[in-house]
Amino acid sequence: MSALRALARRLGHQKWFAAVLRLLVPADRLLGRLTKGRVVALGLVPSLVLTTTGRRSGRLRSNPLLYVPDGDAYVVIGSNWGQQHQPAWSLNLLAQPAAEVDVEGRRIPVRAELINGDERELLFARLVAEWPAYRTYVERAGGREIRVFRLVPVSPPAPAT
């Protein structure tokens, strides 16, 4: 683990650090778009760019997110840096589970599955192993359930014959 990554993981629990990173999300979003998902979160954690359809606007919305792999799928968490409201992208996925990820330079259509119960606990533990501050974010969220989603790749539709 690089020294910069180790430092980020240690500082991730600090409220000020989450606030600063939250402010950097637009720049990270732009970096992800320009590099087609090759560089997100400065390479400090495994990251992807999730594109959802806005539940009210119908417009495409992109967000850089940390993920952990789960077979061919990607697991993401709606921590929202420990804020007391759900991130908009998670509400968008509940309204329209079809989405797209840019990961390592590949654009992949996915379908989101909200994970609950024992499986959620297992996947949450894997997410915490990658970013320990998620435990702190749960405390800060004030009782809000922090959603965990599996983003499952889907095959593109077959061409009409």
C-alpha positions as CSV (number, residue, x, y, z in Angstrom):
1,M,0.0,0.0,0.0
2,S,1.4,3.4,-1.0
3,A,2.1,5.9,1.8
4,L,-0.5,8.3,0.2
5,R,-3.2,5.6,0.3
6,A,-2.3,4.7,3.9
7,L,-2.5,8.3,4.9
8,A,-5.9,8.8,3.1
9,R,-7.3,5.7,4.9
10,R,-6.2,7.0,8.2
11,L,-7.6,10.5,7.6
12,G,-10.8,9.2,6.1
13,H,-12.3,9.0,9.6
14,Q,-11.9,12.7,10.1
15,K,-15.0,14.9,9.5
16,W,-12.9,17.7,7.9
17,F,-11.3,15.2,5.5
18,A,-14.7,13.9,4.3
19,A,-15.8,17.5,3.8
20,V,-12.8,18.3,1.7
21,L,-13.2,15.2,-0.4
22,R,-16.9,15.9,-0.9
23,L,-15.8,19.3,-2.4
24,L,-13.4,17.5,-4.7
25,V,-16.0,15.2,-6.2
26,P,-16.8,17.5,-9.2
27,A,-13.1,17.5,-10.1
28,D,-12.9,13.7,-9.7
29,R,-16.0,13.4,-11.8
30,L,-14.3,15.4,-14.6
31,L,-11.1,13.4,-14.3
32,G,-13.1,10.2,-14.6
33,R,-14.9,11.5,-17.7
34,L,-11.7,12.7,-19.3
35,T,-9.9,9.4,-18.7
36,K,-13.0,7.3,-19.4
37,G,-12.9,5.8,-15.9
38,R,-9.2,5.0,-16.0
39,V,-8.3,7.5,-13.3
40,V,-10.7,8.1,-10.4
41,A,-10.0,9.0,-6.8
42,L,-6.4,9.6,-7.9
43,G,-5.9,5.9,-8.0
44,L,-5.9,5.7,-4.2
45,V,-8.8,3.2,-4.0
46,P,-10.5,1.0,-6.6
47,S,-13.0,3.4,-8.2
48,L,-15.5,3.6,-11.0
49,V,-17.8,6.2,-12.5
50,L,-21.4,5.3,-12.1
51,T,-23.9,6.9,-14.5
52,T,-27.5,6.8,-13.5
53,T,-30.7,8.4,-14.9
54,G,-32.0,11.2,-12.7
55,R,-35.3,10.1,-11.1
56,R,-36.9,13.5,-11.6
57,S,-35.0,15.1,-14.3
58,G,-34.4,12.1,-16.6
59,R,-30.9,13.4,-17.2
60,L,-27.8,11.3,-17.0
61,R,-25.8,11.8,-13.7
62,S,-22.3,10.6,-13.1
63,N,-20.6,10.0,-9.8
64,P,-17.2,8.5,-8.9
65,L,-17.4,5.8,-6.4
66,L,-15.2,3.3,-4.6
67,Y,-16.1,-0.3,-5.4
68,V,-15.1,-3.8,-4.4
69,P,-15.4,-6.6,-7.0
70,D,-17.9,-9.4,-6.5
71,G,-17.2,-11.9,-9.3
72,D,-18.1,-9.9,-12.5
73,A,-20.1,-7.4,-10.5
74,Y,-19.2,-4.2,-8.6
75,V,-20.3,-3.5,-5.1
76,V,-20.8,0.2,-4.1
77,I,-22.1,1.9,-1.0
78,G,-24.3,4.9,-0.5
79,S,-22.4,6.4,2.4
80,N,-22.6,10.0,1.2
81,W,-19.5,10.7,3.4
82,G,-21.6,10.0,6.5
83,Q,-24.2,12.7,5.8
84,Q,-27.7,12.2,7.1
85,H,-29.4,12.0,3.7
86,Q,-29.1,9.4,0.9
87,P,-26.9,10.2,-2.0
88,A,-29.0,11.1,-5.1
89,W,-27.4,8.4,-7.2
90,S,-28.8,5.7,-4.8
91,L,-32.3,7.2,-5.1
92,N,-31.8,7.2,-8.9
93,L,-30.9,3.5,-8.8
94,L,-34.0,2.6,-6.8
95,A,-36.2,4.4,-9.3
96,Q,-34.3,3.1,-12.4
97,P,-31.9,0.2,-11.8
98,A,-30.4,0.3,-15.3
99,A,-27.1,2.2,-15.2
100,E,-23.6,2.2,-16.6
101,V,-20.2,2.1,-15.1
102,D,-16.9,3.3,-16.5
103,V,-14.2,1.2,-14.9
104,E,-10.6,0.8,-16.0
105,G,-11.4,2.4,-19.3
106,R,-14.3,0.1,-20.1
107,R,-18.0,1.3,-20.3
108,I,-20.3,-1.4,-19.0
109,P,-24.1,-1.4,-18.8
110,V,-25.2,-2.7,-15.4
111,R,-28.4,-3.4,-13.4
112,A,-28.4,-2.4,-9.7
113,E,-29.5,-4.7,-7.0
114,L,-30.1,-3.4,-3.5
115,I,-28.4,-5.8,-1.1
116,N,-30.0,-6.6,2.3
117,G,-29.7,-9.0,5.2
118,D,-26.7,-11.3,5.8
119,E,-25.4,-10.7,2.3
120,R,-25.3,-6.9,2.9
121,E,-23.3,-7.5,6.1
122,L,-20.8,-9.7,4.2
123,L,-20.4,-7.1,1.4
124,F,-20.3,-4.2,3.9
125,A,-17.3,-5.9,5.6
126,R,-15.5,-6.1,2.3
127,L,-16.2,-2.4,1.7
128,V,-14.9,-1.6,5.1
129,A,-11.7,-3.6,4.5
130,E,-11.1,-1.3,1.5
131,W,-12.1,2.0,3.2
132,P,-12.2,1.6,7.0
133,A,-13.9,5.1,7.4
134,Y,-17.2,3.6,6.3
135,R,-17.7,2.4,9.9
136,T,-17.3,6.1,11.0
137,Y,-19.7,7.2,8.3
138,V,-22.4,4.8,9.6
139,E,-22.1,6.5,13.0
140,R,-22.3,10.0,11.5
141,A,-25.3,9.1,9.4
142,G,-27.5,9.3,12.5
143,G,-29.3,6.0,12.0
144,R,-29.8,6.3,8.3
145,E,-29.5,3.0,6.6
146,I,-26.5,3.1,4.3
147,R,-27.4,1.3,1.2
148,V,-25.2,-1.3,-0.5
149,F,-25.7,-2.1,-4.2
150,R,-24.4,-4.8,-6.5
151,L,-23.9,-3.5,-10.0
152,V,-24.3,-6.5,-12.3
153,P,-23.1,-6.3,-15.9
154,V,-25.9,-6.9,-18.4
155,S,-25.5,-8.0,-22.0
156,P,-26.4,-5.3,-24.5
157,P,-29.7,-6.1,-26.3
158,A,-29.3,-8.2,-29.4
159,P,-29.8,-6.3,-32.7
160,A,-33.3,-6.5,-34.2
161,T,-33.6,-8.9,-37.1
